[in-house]
C-alpha cells in the first residue's frame, strides 16, 4: 500500500440505522434549543447501561467518552459494535467502578456517529444532515445528557467521570447542574480550550475540509467519503496524544522495512501514524469528527458566567482532578488551574512516558487514584501542592 492511498473504506465508518445494535439503546430527547439559539429537532442519544439502579436512585454513574470514543465502555466487540469496551480496566463487575454496586450509564455524545444524532443522521426531510447540522457546544451536549438522565429517572448522579473531551462535558455538568452531581472525576482535560488546543483542532478540521470528497460536508449519498482527510486528521491528533520522548524511544530513526528516506523509503513512525489513520476511517465518520472538533473550539465553562473562576466556583461536587505529567495536549498546569478553581478539589498526577494517552495506558495508577477518592482515603486539598507535584 502506498503512502497516499488508503484501502477501500465505507463512505462513513459510523453506525447507520438498520445496522445491528449490539447493546445499544436509544433515547428520544425531543427538540433541543442549542446555545447558539438554533433548534435541533428530534434529537436522539444512543447509550448503554450496566448494573441496576437502586430503589433510591442514588447509585447512578455517568461515564463520558473522549473525541472518537463511544458508549461501549465495557463488553466485547460484536456485530454493530466494532470495538471492545474502551475502559474495561476501570468499569465492570468487581472493578473500581463496580457494576455490581453502581448503575453505570455511558452515552454516545451528541454529534457523534454511533447512534446519537449527528451529521450522518437523517434530518426531518429524510436526507443526512451533512452541512446543515448545527454547531453544538459542550453545553449543548450536556443539555442532551441531562435529558437522558431525566428519561432514566436519575435526578442526581452519584459520580460523573470524564476524560479528555469527555472531561469537558464532566466539568460542564458540574457547573451547569451542580445540584445533580455529587462526585466528579475529571481526567486529562480542562475548563476551557486553550489557543494551543484550538490550533491542533483547527488543523484537523482543515485536513478533512481540504479532502475533495468532503463536498462541504454533503458526501453521505456519494460513493466515496473524505477518508484521506479523516485519516490525516487522526494522524495529527495522534501526534498530540503521545509524548515526544516516547515516540523517539519507540521509533527513533528506524526505517520502515529497511528502506530509509534517503533511498525512497520512510521512517517507522510514518508507518505507525498511517496505521492509526487507516483504522479510524473504518469506525468513525468525518462529519462527526469535524462537529466534535468544533465543539472543542467552543468549550469554555466561563462563557456568559463571568469567566472561568466564577464558573468553577459554582461546583459543589466532591472533585478529583487528574493530570498526566507528560501530556502535551492538556498540560498539567492547565489541569491544575481547573482543580485550584474548585473549592476543596483534589489534584493528582499520573506519571507516564506516553503523554495524553497515559490516562488509558497507566490504568493501575488511575485505578489507585479513583479507589482512593471513592473510598474516602484521599486527604489533601489541591491548593497545598505546586502545579507539577505528583501525588500518587
C-alpha positions in Angstrom: 0.0 0.0 0.0 1.4 3.4 -0.9 1.9 6.3 1.4 -1.0 8.3 0.0 -3.6 5.6 -1.0 -6.0 4.2 1.6 -7.6 0.8 1.3 -11.3 0.7 0.4 -13.3 2.1 3.2 -17.0 3.0 3.7 -18.3 6.5 2.9 -18.8 6.8 6.7 -17.5 4.5 9.3 -20.2 5.4 11.8 -23.3 3.4 12.8 -26.3 3.6 10.5 -30.0 2.9 11.1 -30.6 -0.7 10.1 -27.1 -1.9 11.3 -27.0 -4.3 14.2 -27.5 -2.5 17.6 -25.4 -4.7 19.9 -26.2 -3.5 23.5 -27.0 0.0 22.3 -30.2 1.7 23.5 -31.8 4.9 22.1 -33.3 7.8 23.9 -35.7 10.2 22.1 -34.9 13.6 23.5 -37.3 15.7 21.5 -36.2 19.1 20.2 -33.1 20.8 21.7 -32.7 24.6 21.6 -28.9 25.0 21.3 -26.7 27.6 22.9 -26.4 29.5 19.6 -30.3 29.7 19.5 -30.7 27.2 16.7 -33.0 24.2 17.2 -32.1 20.6 16.6 -35.4 18.7 16.1 -35.9 15.1 17.1 -32.5 14.6 18.8 -31.5 11.0 19.9 -28.8 9.8 22.2 -27.5 6.2 21.9 -26.4 4.8 25.3 -25.5 1.7 27.2 -26.1 0.7 30.8 -24.6 -1.8 33.2 -25.8 -2.8 36.7 -29.1 -1.9 38.4 -30.4 1.4 39.6 -31.2 1.1 43.3 -34.6 1.9 44.7 -33.5 5.3 45.9 -31.9 6.0 42.5 -28.8 7.0 44.4 -26.1 4.8 42.7 -26.0 6.2 39.2 -22.6 6.8 37.5 -22.2 8.7 34.2 -19.1 7.9 32.1 -18.2 10.5 29.4 -16.0 9.4 26.4 -13.3 11.2 24.5 -13.3 12.5 20.9 -13.6 9.3 18.9 -14.9 7.1 21.8 -18.4 5.8 22.2 -20.9 4.5 24.7 -19.3 1.0 24.7 -17.3 1.3 27.9 -17.5 -2.4 28.9 -18.0 -5.6 26.9 -16.7 -7.4 23.8 -16.8 -6.2 20.2 -19.8 -7.6 18.3 -21.9 -7.0 15.1 -22.9 -3.4 15.4 -20.1 -2.6 17.8 -16.7 -2.6 16.1 -14.5 -2.2 19.1 -14.4 -3.8 22.6 -15.1 -1.7 25.7 -12.6 1.1 25.8 -12.4 1.3 29.7 -12.7 -2.3 30.8 -9.8 -1.8 33.3 -11.9 0.7 35.2 -15.6 -0.3 34.7 -17.1 -3.7 35.2 -18.0 -6.3 37.9 -15.5 -6.0 40.7 -13.6 -3.1 39.1 -13.0 0.2 40.8 -16.3 1.5 39.2 -18.1 -1.7 40.1 -21.2 -2.5 38.0 -22.3 -4.8 40.8 -22.5 -1.7 43.0 -23.3 1.1 40.6 -25.8 1.7 37.8 -23.3 2.9 35.1 -24.5 4.9 32.1 -22.5 5.9 29.0 -23.9 7.8 26.1 -22.6 8.5 22.7 -22.1 12.2 22.6 -24.5 14.5 20.7 -22.9 15.0 17.3 -21.3 11.6 17.4 -21.6 8.7 15.0 -22.6 5.6 17.0 -26.3 6.1 17.1 -26.6 9.6 18.5 -27.9 12.4 16.3 -25.0 13.8 14.2 -24.2 14.9 10.7 -24.8 11.4 9.2 -28.2 11.2 10.9 -31.4 11.7 8.9 -32.7 15.3 9.0 -36.5 15.9 9.0 -36.5 15.6 5.2 -35.1 12.1 5.4 -31.7 13.1 4.0 -28.5 13.1 6.0 -27.9 16.4 7.9 -24.5 16.9 6.4 -23.5 20.5 6.1 -26.9 21.5 7.6 -26.0 20.0 11.0 -25.8 22.9 13.5 -22.8 23.7 15.7 -23.2 22.0 19.0 -21.3 23.2 22.1 -20.1 21.3 25.1 -23.1 22.9 26.9 -25.5 21.6 24.3 -24.1 18.1 24.7 -24.6 18.3 28.4 -28.1 19.5 27.9 -28.8 16.4 25.8 -27.3 14.2 28.5 -29.4 15.9 31.2 -32.5 15.0 29.1 -31.3 11.4 29.1 -30.9 11.4 32.9 -34.4 12.7 33.2 -35.7 9.9 31.0 -33.9 7.3 33.1 -35.3 8.8 36.3 -31.9 10.0 37.6 -32.2 13.3 39.4 -28.6 13.2 40.9 -25.5 11.4 39.6 -23.6 9.7 42.4 -20.5 10.2 40.2 -19.6 11.7 36.8 -16.3 10.7 35.2 -14.9 12.2 32.1 -11.5 12.1 30.4 -10.1 14.2 27.6 -13.0 15.6 25.6 -15.3 13.7 28.0 -13.7 15.8 30.8 -15.1 18.9 29.0 -18.6 17.6 29.5 -17.9 16.4 33.0 -16.8 19.8 34.2 -19.7 21.5 32.3 -22.1 19.1 34.0 -20.8 20.2 37.5 -21.0 23.9 36.5 -24.4 23.8 34.7 -26.2 21.4 37.1 -24.3 21.5 40.4 -27.2 20.1 42.3 -27.2 17.0 40.1 -23.6 16.0 40.6 -22.4 14.5 44.0 -18.9 13.5 43.0 -16.8 14.4 40.0 -13.7 13.0 38.4 -12.0 14.9 35.5 -9.0 13.3 33.9 -6.6 15.0 31.4 -8.9 17.8 30.5 -9.6 21.5 31.0 -12.2 24.1 31.8 -11.7 25.9 28.6 -10.0 25.3 25.3 -6.6 26.9 25.0 -5.2 28.6 21.9 -2.8 25.7 21.5 -5.6 23.1 21.7 -7.7 25.2 19.3 -4.7 25.3 16.8 -4.5 21.5 16.8 -8.2 21.2 16.4 -8.3 23.7 13.5 -5.6 21.8 11.6 -7.6 18.6 11.9 -10.8 20.2 10.7 -8.9 21.7 7.7 -7.4 18.3 6.8 -10.9 17.0 6.4 -12.3 20.0 4.7 -9.5 20.0 2.1 -10.2 16.5 1.0 -12.0 16.8 -2.4 -14.5 14.2 -1.3 -15.7 16.3 1.7 -18.0 18.2 -0.6 -18.8 20.8 2.0 -20.0 18.0 4.4 -22.6 16.6 2.0 -20.8 13.4 0.9 -23.1 10.8 2.5 -25.0 9.9 -0.6 -21.9 9.6 -2.7 -19.7 6.6 -3.4 -16.6 7.9 -1.7 -16.2 9.7 1.6 -13.4 12.1 2.8 -11.4 9.1 4.2 -8.0 10.6 3.3 -8.8 13.8 5.1 -10.1 11.9 8.1 -7.1 9.7 8.2 -4.8 12.7 8.2 -6.8 14.4 10.9 -6.3 11.4 13.1 -2.6 11.3 12.4 -2.4 15.0 13.6 -4.4 14.2 16.7 -2.5 11.0 17.5 0.8 13.0 17.5 -0.6 15.2 20.3 -1.8 12.1 22.2 1.8 10.7 22.6 4.9 12.3 24.1 8.0 13.3 22.1 10.2 11.1 24.3 8.0 8.0 23.8 7.9 8.4 20.0 11.7 8.9 19.9 12.4 5.9 22.2 9.9 3.7 20.4 10.8 4.6 16.8 13.9 6.9 16.7 15.3 7.0 13.2 14.3 3.4 12.4 13.3 3.0 8.7 10.2 1.0 7.7 11.3 -2.3 6.1 14.9 -1.2 6.0 14.2 1.5 3.4 15.3 4.8 4.7 14.0 8.2 3.4 17.3 8.9 1.6 16.6 5.9 -0.7 12.9 6.5 -1.2 11.6 4.7 1.9 10.1 6.1 5.1 10.5 6.1 8.8 8.8 3.6 11.1 7.0 6.5 12.8 5.3 7.4 9.5 4.0 3.9 9.1 2.7 4.0 12.7 0.7 7.2 12.0 -0.6 5.8 8.7 -1.9 2.7 10.6 -3.9 4.8 13.0 -5.2 6.9 10.2 -6.4 3.8 8.3 -8.1 2.4 11.4 -10.2 5.5 12.1 -11.9 5.6 8.7 -13.4 2.1 9.3 -15.2 3.1 12.6 -15.8 6.8 12.5 -17.5 9.5 10.5 -15.7 12.5 9.1 -18.7 14.8 9.6 -18.8 13.8 13.3 -15.1 14.4 13.6 -15.5 17.9 12.4 -18.5 18.5 14.6 -16.8 17.3 17.7 -13.6 19.3 16.9 -15.8 22.4 16.6 -17.4 21.6 20.0 -13.8 21.6 21.4 -13.2 25.0 19.8 -16.3 26.4 21.6 -15.5 24.9 25.0 -15.4 27.4 27.8 -17.2 26.9 31.1 -16.8 30.6 31.9 -18.7 31.9 28.8 -21.5 34.2 29.9 -20.7 33.3 33.5 -18.2 35.9 34.5 -15.1 33.9 33.5 -13.6 30.6 34.3 -13.0 31.1 38.1 -16.5 32.4 38.6 -17.9 29.4 36.8 -15.8 26.9 38.7 -16.9 28.4 42.0 -20.4 27.0 41.2 -19.1 23.4 41.5 -20.4 21.8 44.7 -19.4 18.2 43.9 -16.6 16.5 45.7 -14.0 16.6 43.0 -10.9 14.8 41.9 -8.8 16.3 39.0 -6.1 14.1 37.4 -3.4 15.2 35.0 -0.8 13.2 33.1 2.7 14.6 33.7 3.9 14.1 30.1 0.6 15.3 28.5 1.3 17.9 25.7 -2.3 18.4 24.8 -3.8 19.1 28.2 -0.7 20.4 30.0 -0.6 19.7 33.8 -0.5 23.4 34.5 -3.9 23.8 32.8 -5.4 20.9 34.7 -4.0 22.2 37.9 -5.7 25.6 37.3 -9.1 23.9 37.0 -8.5 22.0 40.2 -7.4 25.1 42.0 -10.6 26.9 41.0 -12.9 24.3 42.5 -13.5 24.5 46.3 -12.0 21.5 48.1 -10.9 19.7 44.9 -8.1 17.2 45.0 -5.3 17.3 42.4 -3.2 14.3 41.4 -0.8 13.4 38.6 -0.3 10.2 36.7 3.3 9.6 35.8 3.7 8.3 32.3 6.1 8.4 29.4 3.2 8.0 27.0 1.7 11.6 27.0 -2.0 12.3 26.9 -2.9 8.6 26.3 -1.3 7.8 29.6 -4.8 8.1 31.2 -5.7 4.9 29.2 -2.3 3.2 29.4 -1.4 3.7 33.1 -4.6 2.1 34.3 -3.1 0.8 37.6 -2.2 4.3 38.6 -5.6 5.7 37.7 -7.4 2.8 39.4 -5.5 3.6 42.6 -6.5 7.3 42.5 -10.1 6.6 41.8 -10.2 4.0 44.6 -8.6 6.4 47.0 -11.2 9.1 46.1 -14.3 6.9 46.1 -13.4 5.2 49.3 -12.6 8.4 51.1 -8.9 7.7 51.7 -7.9 10.9 49.9 -6.9 13.6 52.3 -5.1 16.6 50.8 -6.5 19.6 49.0 -5.2 20.6 45.6 -4.2 24.0 46.8 -1.4 22.7 49.0 0.5 21.4 46.0 2.6 23.1 43.4 1.2 22.6 39.9 3.7 20.0 38.9 3.8 18.0 42.1 3.0 14.3 41.7 0.7 12.8 44.3 0.3 9.1 43.7 
